[in-house]
Amino acid sequence: MPKGTPTPQELVDGEVTFFSLDTEVIQGAGYNFEKGALNQLPRQLPHSMSLKLTEVVLREVVCHRMAPVKEAAEKYLAATQALVRLTDLDFAPARNHFEQLDVLASAAKRFDDEVRQYVEQCRGEVLQLADVDAGLLFNDYFGTRPPFGVKTVKKSEFPDAAALQLLDERAKSLRTKSIVASNDGGWKAFAEQSERIYCVASLEDLASLFSATDEHAQAVKARIKAVVSDEKSNVRTQVSEALRVHLFDATWDTDELFSASHRFEAKPYLAELTDYSIDAESLNIWKVDDEPGAWVVELVATVQVDVTVDVRFFVWDSIDREELAMGGQGHTFSEEVKVDIYLTCFEVKLEADPETWETEVEIGSGKYSLEAAEVDLDLSGDDY
């Protein structure tokens, strides 16, 4: 690959004209095209850049998003069958309605449409699998050329190999260079031997290549630093409220919780913001090409949050040979998480107070894990 990352001159001269995303990068952003990093990307990149997404990635995204839908549909059908056995009620109307909804097909179409709409938003196109050269693919497979050979089982690399071939061939046909965002070893290895593909590890790394650094941008950046550092500013108030909503709506993984004595089930039900700080020095800024006076700002906040979890304990009754519920208790854990925050500032004028700029605050979907901690059954409590 061209060594390192594209130079500013290459980007200014338009030598790099498109980018692409690996499935795990989209997955890492929570498949959320309407909030957060994915939503901001079209504004952060220059208008000359477009997205070439491979059909391989599109199908993988849809497949991954369909997995919990299929699981939920199977549980629904199993539950209705169990209710029929237990109650002898007629659930035919419910089953007929479920069939009419055609849940799986409807969900798959919705997920597919969302990806294609995002590609259009990025002025791009979907590269079709029909254009893959099967002969070239198998030559790479038997020759153990990247991405083949990076993992123990080479056959699992076929989707990646097809995606990378499509991107490499499109760059050659356009006589241009491209950037792929992927943290996958196979994608990195392929880019290292490609003459036309750069590889960065994340959406953030991709966007940072295009951040504004000129004198005017630095002046805007300084004004924004000041207003987000002022705890009494309206912008800071907006950020605080956005963080509260984000933390409340976030997914909190409890897999690291443990008990030395009882089996338990833990369900988070409340996450409250207690404090946060913004690293103003890590602030990044982008001029929006097709929106005069508009700037996108990325901030990183270190957030303190109290997460309350409902813990239900169970004990095994060896006489009746069944598990008995011992009741539930609330446990609160103090956690620290990093949160990416995006500001979009409109009608930016240096001579005006930033408080008078129109500013929107956006935070993407959150998925966090509670730190390892022991939960104990308190028999003296009032939660039973």
N, C-alpha and C positions, 0 to 999 in steps of 0.2 A: 504494500500500500504506500501511497505517498507518506513519507515519514511524519509521525506525530499527528497533529491536527491541521486543518487548513489555515494558511496564513491570512491575516487581515486583507492583504493585497489580493489574494485569490478570491476572497469573498466579495471584495469591492469590484473586482474585474469581472465577476459573474462566471468564474471558472467552475464553481460548484453550484449546480442549478436545482438539485432535488435531494430530498432526504427520505429515509424510510425507517420504520419502527419494527422491532422484533416483538413477538407475542408477550414475552415476559415483561417488557417495558410497559405495554398497555395494561397488563395485569397488575403491575406494581402501582399504577395510577388508579386502581380500583375500577377499571373499565368505564371510568366516568369522563365522558366527552363534554359534559356541560358545566363542570366545576373543576377548579384546580389546574394542575400542570398541563393536561391535555387541552383544556379549553383555552388556556392562555397562549399556547404555542403558536397558533396562526397569527397572533398579534406580535409576538416576539420576533418572528422570523421576517426577513425582508420579503417584499412582495414578489421578488424574482425567484424565491424558493417555492417549490411545490412538493407535495407528498406523493410518492410512488409506493403504494402499499400492495404487497403481493397477495394474491388470492389464498396462498398458503396461510398467511397470518390472519386474514379475514376469517377463514374457516376455523382456524384454531381458536380464535377469540369467541366465535359463536359457539363452538363445541364446549369450551370451558364454561361459558355462561349458561349453557343448557344443562350442565350436570346437576346443579341443585334444583332446577325446574323439573327435570325428570324424576329426581328423588322425591320431591314434594308431590308430584302427580301419582307416583306409585304408592306413597303413604296415604294419599286421599282415597285412592281406589281400595286399598287394603282396609282402611278405616270403615268405609261404607259397607264392605263385605262383612266385616266383623259386626257392625250394627245390625245388619240383616239377620245374622246368625243369633245375636243376642236378644233382639226385640221382635223379630219376625215382621218388621214393618216393610212396606213397599218403598224401596229406594230407587225404583226404576225412573221416576221423574228426575231425580238428582243425577243419576248416571246419564240419562238422555241429555240433560242440560250440559253436563261436563263434556260429553262427546260433541255437542254442537259448538261449544267454545273452541274445540280443537286446540287445546292449550299448547301442545308441543309445537305444532306448525306455526301458530300465531306468535309464540315467543321467539322461535327461530327467525321468523321474518322480521320481527321488531329489532332483534339484535343485529341482524344483517343490515337492515335499513340504517340503524344508528351509525354503524361503521362507515357505510357508503356516504352518508350525509356528512360525516366528519371529513372524509377524503375530499368531498366537494368543497367543504369549507376551507380546506388547505389547498385549493386550486389544483387538485391532483387527479389521480386515476388509479384503478385497481389493475395490476398486472396479472394477466390470466394464466392459469396453469396449462392451458392448451398450447402456450408458446414455449414450454419447457422442452429442451432438446434431450430426449431420453438417452440417446447414444452418448452424448457428452456427460450426462449424469452418471451412467454406468462406468464410463472410462475413469471418472474421478473416484467412483466407488472402488473399483478394482485396483486403481493406482494409489489408493489411500491418500488422496489429496484432500485438503480441508474443504468442508468441515468434517469429512470422513476421517476416522482414526483418532479424533479428539476424545471420544468416549469409548468405553469398552465394547459396546454393541454398535457396530457401524450402521446397521440397518435403521436404527432410530434416528439417524441423521438425514435420511432422505428428504423429509419436509424442509429442513434448513437448507440443504443443498439445492433443492428446487427453487426456494425463495431467493437465495444468493445468486444463483445462475440468472434468474430473471432480472435482478437488479444490475448485475455486472453487464449483461448483454444490452440492457436499456441505456446504461451509461455509455457503452461503446457506440451504439447506434446514434446517440445524440452528440457524441464527441465532447462529453462533459465529464465532470466528476460528481460524486454523491457522498452523502454521509448517512451511515446507518447507526441507529441507537440500539445497542444491545450489550448485555453483560455476559452473553453466552460465549464460552471458549471457542466453539466452532465458528461463530461469526467473526470473532477477533482473528482467529487463525486464517480464515479466508481473506479478510481484509488485508492482512499482512503481505499476502502474495498477489493481491490485486493491484493493478496500476490505476484504478479509477474509483476505489471505494475507501473512504475514511471510516473509522469506527470509533464511536464514543460510548461510554458505559451507561448513560442515563439521559432522560429528558432534560434534566438540569444542565448536564454537560453540553448537550446539543444547543440549548437556548443561550447558554453563556457565551458561545462563540460569536453571537450577534449582539451582545450587550453594547450599549452606547458608551463611548469613552471620550468623545470630543469635549472641547471646552464648555460648550453650551450644556451638554449632558451632565458634566460635572457640577455645573452651577445648579441645575435642577435637582440633582442628587443631593447636594448639600441642603437645599431647602426642605426636601422630603425627610432627610435625616433629622433635621431639627424638629419638624412637626410630629414625627412618630416617636421622638424621644421625650416630647412634652406630654406628661401624663394628664394634663388638663385640656389638651387639644380635642377638638371634635373628631379628628381622624383617629386619635388614640381611643376615644370612646367607641367609635365604630369597630375598631379592631377588637376591643374587649368583648363587645356583644357578639361579634362573629365567632370568636374563640369559644364563648359559652355555648353557642348553638352547635358548633363543630364538635366539641367534647361530648355534649349530651347525645348527639346523633351517632357518634363514633362506635365502632365495634371493639369490644374489649375481650381479648382472649384470656381465659382463666386456666389454661392447661398446666401452668407452672404451680398452681396452688396444690397443697397436699395435706393429708391428715395421717397421723400415726396410728389412729385407732378406728376410724369409721370410713366407710364409703360415703361419698357426698356428691351432690350435684350443685354447681355454682352458676348463678345467673346474675350478671351485672344489671342494675336497673337505674343507677343514678351516677353521673359524673359531673362534679362541680369544680369550676375554675377557682383556685385559691390565690394564685399569683402568676405573673409571667414577666419575662424580660425580653427585649428585642435587641439582637445583635446588629446595631446600626452599621458597623463596619462591614458586615457581610451583604449589605444591601446591593442589589443589582437593578439596573434600569435599562429599558428599551424604548426607543421612539417608534410609535406605530406609524408605519409607512403611509397607509391610506386614510388616516384620521388626523388631520392637522391639529396640533396642540394637545395630542393625546400621548400619554406615556404609561407603560406598564412597569410596575415596581415589584420586586420579589424581596420579601423579608423572611428571616428565620427567627422564630420565637422559641425560647426555652420556657415550657409551661409546667406549672405545678397544678396537679389536679387530685381531688379526692374521689375515688371510685368506690361506691357502695355496692356490695354483692350480697344477694340473698343465697345463703348456703343451706341446703337441705341435707340432713344427715340420715343415714339408714343403718339398721342393725339386722344381723341374720338371726332369725328365730330357729334354733336347731330342733325344737320340738315339732312345731308346725311346718318346718322346712320351707320357710318363706321369709322374704325380706320385709322388715317393718320400718315405716317412716318414723323418725324420731322428732320431727318438727324442723322449723327453719329459724335461722338467726342471721341478722345483718352484720356484715363485716366491712369495715371501711379501710381502704388502702391508699396511701399517699404515693403518687407516682410523678415522675418527671418525664416529659416527652418533648420532642422537637416537632414543631409545626411550621410548614411553609405557608406563608400568607402572601396573597397577591393584591396589590392596589392598582386600579386603573384610574388615572387622573386625567380629566378633560379640561380643555380651555386653560392650559398651563401657561402662565405669563410670569416671568421672573420678577417684574415690578409689582405683582399682586401678592397679597398674603396667601400662602398655601391653604389657609382655612377657607378662602373664598373659592378655591378650585372645586370643581365637582369631582368627588372621589368615591369610587365603589370598592368595597372590600370583598374578597372571595377566598374561600379556603376549600380545598378538595375533600373527598371522602377520607375518613380516618380509620385506620385499623391498627390497634395497639395491643400489646401483651402486658399483663400484670407481672410484676417481678415475683420470683419464687417466694412463697410464704406458707407457713403452716396455719391451718384453720382447725380449731378445737371445738368440741361439743361442750357447751356450757349448760350443765343441767340446772344451775341455779337461776337461769335467766327467765324472763317473762315471755319468751317468744314461742311458747308451746300451747 
